[in-house]
Amino acid sequence: MGGEHFKDDAAFIDTAVNDVARLQDYCGLTTSSSLYDWGCGAGRLAIGVRERLGTVADYHGVDVQPDVLGWAQAHLTAPGYRFTLVDVSNERYNPDGSPERTLAADPGSVDVFYAYSVFSHMNDQDTPAYMKLIAQALSPTGKALVTCFVEEGVPAWEENPAQYGPLEWKGRLHCTRFARRHFEDHVDAAGLAVDRFEYGRETDGQSLYVLRKR
Ligand SMILES: C[S@@+](CC[C@H](N)C(=O)[O-])C[C@H]1O[C@@H](n2cnc3c(N)ncnc32)[C@H](O)[C@@H]1O
């Protein structure tokens, strides 16, 4: 899971602790928050929460890959920490999954929503549909921190753009890149607004958005 991006275990944990600090700063995460980790993989963020905060009111990690989610479930489930496998389709990570999209979250239940490197592997039909589900899941004052590849002056959506970023992209949805305006149109159509934008400083050159309900 993101193996090439982490020098060693300590670096892996550092990125998670740093992201929890940003969730505190940018999204108001506290020990009383419900925190939803979409595309949680093996539970990197959960380890960061444990290290920095101990617990939150509810940490919920959700993923489509049984192997990595199963690892997180077996090793990181604890009071305040839960994990859910959703068998929904993603051409890269779960191509045979159901086309019925779900976040497995109750409406209005999420104070802080985190999606690191998830929209960076998503098609242009799932993206606006999930954006609407995120808006439904957020509490009235909830915030979402998401990362994705966005650029100015590029096609609306592209898969594995050539000569872009540090890697040679291979296979379905290895890198999905949006025109900034197009991505923000999806945000807007979902009833969300951009609270913060930081260009190009995340993994492989992704940008960071903090979103809130309009
Ligand atoms: C590049 S990994 C990022 C993992 C983790 N967020 C991190 O930063 O360490 C992308 C993850 O998103 C998950 N994913 C993709 N589509 C999903 C969906 N529709 N619902 C839940 N998880 C999804 C994949 O299975 C994969 O674990």
The ligand as a Gaussian input file, in Angstrom:
#p B3LYP/6-31G(d) Opt

LIG

0 1
 C       -3.633000       4.775000      -3.095000
 S       -4.573000       3.940000      -1.915000
 C       -4.567000       5.102000      -0.560000
 C       -4.659000       4.445000       0.794000
 C       -4.777000       5.368000       1.995000
 N       -5.824000       6.373000       1.823000
 C       -3.457000       6.040000       2.314000
 O       -3.325000       7.230000       2.030000
 O       -2.587000       5.368000       2.856000
 C       -6.257000       4.110000      -2.529000
 C       -7.246000       3.278000      -1.738000
 O       -8.593000       3.632000      -2.107000
 C       -9.373000       2.450000      -2.094000
 N      -10.603000       2.686000      -2.877000
 C      -10.716000       2.941000      -4.198000
 N      -12.007000       3.106000      -4.531000
 C      -12.734000       2.971000      -3.386000
 C      -14.134000       3.048000      -3.079000
 N      -15.045000       3.299000      -4.016000
 N      -14.515000       2.870000      -1.784000
 C      -13.593000       2.618000      -0.820000
 N      -12.259000       2.520000      -1.073000
 C      -11.835000       2.701000      -2.328000
 C       -8.421000       1.400000      -2.670000
 O       -8.810000       0.091000      -2.404000
 C       -7.099000       1.787000      -1.995000
 O       -6.906000       1.111000      -0.778000

